[in-house]
Amino acid sequence: MLIVFLIRIEKMMDFNSPVALYWYRLFDTITWIIPPFLPIFESLSLTFSLMRLRLKNIMGVEPQKTLLAGKVTHMCFDKVNYFII
């Protein structure tokens, strides 16, 4: 990402652009580079969350449910040990 921005700065210096335009182009570059990587970051964060839970002997089967589990305030088990939210 930094390489792309540096190349763009070099071209902007050729046109004597104002400094405010440099900042605008920096944020513009970030907005078109970051979104394709968001699903990868989400997947990595869920994986690390499950790894940390596994260290505490909490087994998670569905990584997508990990986000929902963080919002649980009360839980109980019925007579056959099913987890009820």
Helices and strands as residue ranges (DSSP letters): H 2-14, H 19-33, G 35-37, H 38-55, H 65-69, E 76-77, E 83-84
